[in-house]
Amino acid sequence: MRIIFMGTPDFSVPVLNALVEAGHEVVAVYCQPPRPAGRGKKDRPTPVHARAEALGLEVRHPTSLRNEEAHHDFAALNADIAVVVAYGLILPQAVLDAPKKGCLNIHASLLPRWRGAAPIHRAIMAGDAETGICIMQMEAGLDTGPVLMRKATAIGATETTGELHDRLSAMGAELIVQALQQIDTLTPEAQPEGGVTYAQKIDKTEAQIDWTRPAVDVDRQIRGLSPFPGAWTMIGTERVKLLGSRLSDQRGTAGTALDNVFTIACGSGAVTVTRAQRAGKGAQDTETFLRGMAVSMGTRLGE
């Protein structure tokens, strides 16, 4: 099939690879423009942009698709279908209608739960037992289109957003290839009106840990915000990101270290930190982290 691929971040790269490996003709790749990054603030191409160039594909990165020139350029590709995954721009109706078989979106949740920008983070932070991938026929609404295929997966008890992100990306790549193989026989299923939730974009103000909350909530916050933006707490005068955790059955005064291996009491219960990061340093497992920054029994966090 003649495919237009539309995606931007790391999550989208395995999907692009899978489409090429399956033998489809990717006639153009749309992604977000390069933006300043790093210490030198030089323009850096997005992960999809870099991968598409390595594959020898045409890359386009318009700042808007809401003008006649963009509509004409898109339609002129004469595509059979467009595959969209974490692209970053709203597609106007003229773009949605241009490919012969429309536009398919790969969404990382079990729709209609967690429509919107941050479905992986929100699923973990809400304590969902499972999530998955939906292949959806796109329409003008936000993730409202009928679903062509879906696949569920359990969320692990200690799984972070980063780990689940990678698993769902691979699942999405596998499922879209299957969907394209069966595209003429799939039956679109309208999303139910009940059970709709919205995955609002993560705000950095959500990242500070309140140790008076129940351990189950703190654990979900740590795992759900890992690796970015990273839930954080103060240890002495230093802000430290906590990037991995598991629940503990220990109890004590909220915000107090209950042992020498980074178990911290919460409002009820406790969490054991499994991964942490000091400012200006890389993320470390707890054993390595504690060699450089002791968190001994009785230490008070968050003060």
C-alpha positions as CSV (number, residue, x, y, z in Angstrom):
1,M,0.0,0.0,0.0
2,R,1.0,3.6,-0.6
3,I,1.2,5.0,3.0
4,I,1.7,8.4,4.5
5,F,3.2,8.0,7.9
6,M,2.6,10.7,10.6
7,G,4.5,10.5,13.9
8,T,7.1,12.3,15.9
9,P,8.6,10.8,19.1
10,D,10.4,7.6,20.0
11,F,7.0,5.8,20.5
12,S,6.4,6.2,16.7
13,V,9.7,4.8,15.4
14,P,9.0,1.1,15.8
15,V,5.8,1.6,13.8
16,L,7.6,3.3,10.9
17,N,10.1,0.4,11.0
18,A,7.4,-2.2,10.9
19,L,5.6,-0.6,7.9
20,V,8.8,-0.5,5.9
21,E,9.7,-4.1,6.9
22,A,6.3,-5.3,5.9
23,G,6.9,-4.0,2.3
24,H,4.6,-1.0,2.2
25,E,5.6,2.0,0.2
26,V,5.9,4.9,2.6
27,V,5.5,7.8,0.2
28,A,6.2,10.6,2.8
29,V,6.8,11.0,6.5
30,Y,5.2,13.9,8.4
31,C,6.6,14.9,11.8
32,Q,7.1,17.9,14.0
33,P,9.8,20.3,12.9
34,P,13.3,20.2,14.5
35,R,13.5,22.2,17.7
36,P,16.3,23.6,19.8
37,A,17.7,21.0,22.3
38,G,20.8,20.3,24.3
39,R,23.2,22.8,25.9
40,G,23.9,24.5,22.6
41,K,20.2,24.8,21.8
42,K,20.8,23.8,18.2
43,D,17.8,22.5,16.2
44,R,17.5,18.7,16.7
45,P,15.4,16.6,14.4
46,T,12.7,14.5,16.1
47,P,13.3,10.7,16.5
48,V,10.9,10.0,13.5
49,H,12.6,12.6,11.4
50,A,16.1,11.0,12.0
51,R,14.9,7.5,11.4
52,A,13.0,8.4,8.2
53,E,16.1,10.1,6.8
54,A,18.1,7.0,7.6
55,L,15.6,5.0,5.7
56,G,15.8,7.3,2.7
57,L,12.2,8.5,3.0
58,E,10.9,12.0,2.2
59,V,10.3,14.0,5.4
60,R,7.9,16.8,5.7
61,H,7.4,18.9,8.9
62,P,4.8,21.7,8.3
63,T,3.9,23.8,11.3
64,S,0.2,23.6,10.3
65,L,-2.0,21.5,8.1
66,R,-4.8,24.1,8.1
67,N,-4.2,25.7,4.8
68,E,-5.0,24.9,1.2
69,E,-1.3,24.5,0.2
70,A,-0.9,21.8,2.9
71,H,-4.1,20.1,1.8
72,H,-3.0,20.1,-1.8
73,D,0.5,18.7,-1.0
74,F,-1.0,16.0,1.2
75,A,-3.6,14.9,-1.4
76,A,-1.0,15.0,-4.2
77,L,0.7,12.0,-2.6
78,N,-2.2,9.8,-3.8
79,A,-1.9,7.6,-0.7
80,D,-4.0,4.5,-0.1
81,I,-4.0,5.2,3.7
82,A,-2.3,7.4,6.3
83,V,-1.0,5.8,9.6
84,V,-0.8,8.3,12.5
85,V,0.8,7.7,15.8
86,A,1.7,10.5,18.3
87,Y,2.0,13.0,15.5
88,G,1.3,16.2,17.5
89,L,-1.0,18.2,15.1
90,I,-4.7,18.1,14.7
91,L,-5.7,16.7,11.2
92,P,-8.4,18.9,9.5
93,Q,-11.1,17.1,7.6
94,A,-9.5,17.8,4.2
95,V,-6.5,15.8,5.3
96,L,-8.6,13.0,6.9
97,D,-10.5,12.6,3.7
98,A,-7.5,12.6,1.3
99,P,-6.2,9.0,1.4
100,K,-8.4,6.4,-0.3
101,K,-9.0,4.4,2.9
102,G,-8.8,7.3,5.3
103,C,-6.4,7.7,8.3
104,L,-5.7,5.2,11.0
105,N,-4.5,6.2,14.4
106,I,-2.6,3.9,16.8
107,H,-3.6,4.9,20.3
108,A,-2.0,3.6,23.5
109,S,-5.1,2.8,25.6
110,L,-8.3,0.8,25.5
111,L,-10.6,3.4,24.1
112,P,-12.8,5.1,25.2
113,R,-10.7,5.1,28.4
114,W,-7.9,7.6,28.3
115,R,-8.5,9.6,25.1
116,G,-5.9,12.4,24.7
117,A,-2.3,13.2,25.3
118,A,-0.9,11.1,28.1
119,P,-2.7,7.7,28.2
120,I,0.2,5.7,29.4
121,H,1.0,8.0,32.3
122,R,-2.6,8.2,33.3
123,A,-3.3,4.5,33.2
124,I,-0.5,3.8,35.7
125,M,-1.3,6.8,37.9
126,A,-4.9,5.7,38.1
127,G,-3.9,2.2,39.1
128,D,-5.5,0.5,36.0
129,A,-5.0,-3.2,35.9
130,E,-4.7,-3.3,32.1
131,T,-4.2,-1.1,29.1
132,G,-3.6,-1.8,25.5
133,I,-3.5,-0.6,21.9
134,C,-6.4,0.5,19.7
135,I,-6.3,0.9,15.9
136,M,-8.8,3.6,15.3
137,Q,-10.4,5.1,12.1
138,M,-9.7,8.8,12.6
139,E,-12.4,11.5,12.6
140,A,-12.5,15.1,13.6
141,G,-13.1,14.5,17.4
142,L,-10.3,13.8,19.9
143,D,-9.8,10.0,19.7
144,T,-13.5,9.5,19.1
145,G,-13.4,7.4,15.9
146,P,-14.5,3.8,15.5
147,V,-12.0,1.1,16.6
148,L,-10.9,-1.5,14.0
149,M,-8.6,-3.6,16.2
150,R,-7.7,-3.7,19.9
151,K,-5.3,-5.7,22.0
152,A,-5.1,-5.6,25.8
153,T,-2.1,-6.1,28.1
154,A,-1.8,-6.3,31.9
155,I,0.1,-3.5,33.7
156,G,2.9,-4.9,35.9
157,A,2.8,-4.2,39.6
158,T,6.2,-2.4,39.4
159,E,6.0,-1.3,35.8
160,T,6.9,2.3,35.0
161,T,5.6,4.6,32.2
162,G,8.9,4.2,30.4
163,E,8.7,0.4,30.4
164,L,5.0,0.3,29.4
165,H,5.7,2.8,26.7
166,D,8.2,0.5,25.1
167,R,5.9,-2.5,25.3
168,L,3.0,-0.6,23.8
169,S,5.1,0.8,21.0
170,A,6.1,-2.7,19.9
171,M,2.4,-3.9,20.2
172,G,1.3,-1.0,18.1
173,A,3.8,-1.8,15.4
174,E,2.6,-5.4,15.3
175,L,-1.1,-4.6,15.4
176,I,-1.0,-1.9,12.6
177,V,0.7,-4.4,10.2
178,Q,-2.1,-6.9,11.0
179,A,-4.7,-4.2,10.5
180,L,-3.4,-3.2,7.1
181,Q,-3.3,-6.8,6.0
182,Q,-7.0,-7.2,6.9
183,I,-8.1,-3.6,6.2
184,D,-10.9,-4.6,3.7
185,T,-12.5,-7.1,6.1
186,L,-12.3,-5.3,9.4
187,T,-15.6,-4.0,10.9
188,P,-15.3,-0.6,12.6
189,E,-16.9,-0.7,16.1
190,A,-18.2,2.6,17.4
191,Q,-16.8,3.5,20.9
192,P,-19.3,3.2,23.7
193,E,-20.6,6.4,25.2
194,G,-19.9,5.2,28.7
195,G,-16.5,4.9,30.3
196,V,-15.0,7.9,28.5
197,T,-12.0,9.4,30.4
198,Y,-9.4,12.0,29.2
199,A,-5.7,11.7,29.7
200,Q,-4.7,15.3,30.3
201,K,-1.1,16.3,29.4
202,I,1.2,15.8,32.4
203,D,2.1,19.0,34.3
204,K,5.3,19.3,36.2
205,T,3.3,20.5,39.2
206,E,2.1,16.9,39.6
207,A,5.6,15.7,40.3
208,Q,6.2,16.7,43.9
209,I,5.6,13.8,46.3
210,D,3.3,14.3,49.2
211,W,4.3,11.6,51.7
212,T,1.1,12.0,53.7
213,R,-0.8,10.3,50.9
214,P,-1.4,6.6,50.9
215,A,1.5,4.4,49.7
216,V,-0.5,3.1,46.8
217,D,-0.9,6.6,45.5
218,V,2.7,7.5,46.0
219,D,3.8,4.3,44.3
220,R,1.6,5.0,41.3
221,Q,2.9,8.6,41.1
222,I,6.5,7.5,41.1
223,R,6.0,4.8,38.4
224,G,3.6,6.9,36.4
225,L,5.9,9.9,36.1
226,S,9.0,7.8,35.3
227,P,11.2,8.6,33.5
228,F,9.6,12.0,32.7
229,P,9.1,14.4,34.4
230,G,10.1,12.3,37.4
231,A,8.4,12.4,40.7
232,W,10.6,14.2,43.2
233,T,11.2,14.9,46.9
234,M,13.7,16.8,48.9
235,I,16.4,14.9,50.8
236,G,18.1,17.4,52.9
237,T,18.8,20.4,50.7
238,E,18.8,18.4,47.4
239,R,15.9,17.6,45.1
240,V,15.9,13.9,44.1
241,K,13.8,12.2,41.5
242,L,12.4,8.8,42.4
243,L,12.0,6.7,39.3
244,G,11.0,3.3,40.5
245,S,9.2,1.8,43.5
246,R,7.3,-1.1,45.0
247,L,4.9,-1.3,47.9
248,S,6.1,-2.3,51.3
249,D,4.1,-3.5,54.3
250,Q,6.1,-1.5,56.7
251,R,4.6,1.5,58.6
252,G,5.8,4.6,60.3
253,T,5.7,8.4,60.3
254,A,5.0,9.8,56.8
255,G,8.1,10.9,55.0
256,T,10.5,8.9,57.3
257,A,13.0,6.3,56.2
258,L,12.1,3.0,57.9
259,D,15.4,1.2,57.1
260,N,18.7,1.7,55.3
261,V,17.5,0.5,51.9
262,F,15.2,3.4,50.9
263,T,11.8,2.3,52.3
264,I,9.8,5.5,53.1
265,A,6.7,5.7,55.2
266,C,3.6,7.2,53.7
267,G,0.3,8.4,55.1
268,S,-0.7,4.7,55.2
269,G,1.8,2.0,54.3
270,A,5.2,2.6,52.7
271,V,7.1,2.4,49.4
272,T,10.6,1.0,48.7
273,V,12.4,3.1,46.2
274,T,14.1,1.0,43.5
275,R,15.6,3.7,41.3
276,A,16.5,7.3,41.9
277,Q,18.4,10.3,40.3
278,R,20.3,13.2,41.9
279,A,20.4,16.5,40.1
280,G,22.9,16.6,37.3
281,K,23.5,12.8,37.5
282,G,22.2,9.8,35.7
283,A,19.4,7.5,37.1
284,Q,20.7,4.7,39.3
285,D,19.4,1.6,41.0
286,T,18.9,2.0,44.7
287,E,22.1,0.1,45.8
288,T,24.3,2.3,43.6
289,F,22.4,5.5,44.6
290,L,22.8,4.9,48.3
291,R,26.5,4.5,48.0
292,G,26.7,8.2,47.0
293,M,23.8,9.5,49.1
294,A,22.9,7.7,52.3
295,V,19.3,7.6,53.3
296,S,19.6,6.0,56.7
297,M,16.8,4.9,59.0
298,G,15.1,8.0,60.5
299,T,15.9,10.4,57.7
300,R,13.1,12.8,57.0
301,L,12.2,13.4,53.3
302,G,10.3,16.3,51.8
303,E,11.4,18.9,54.3
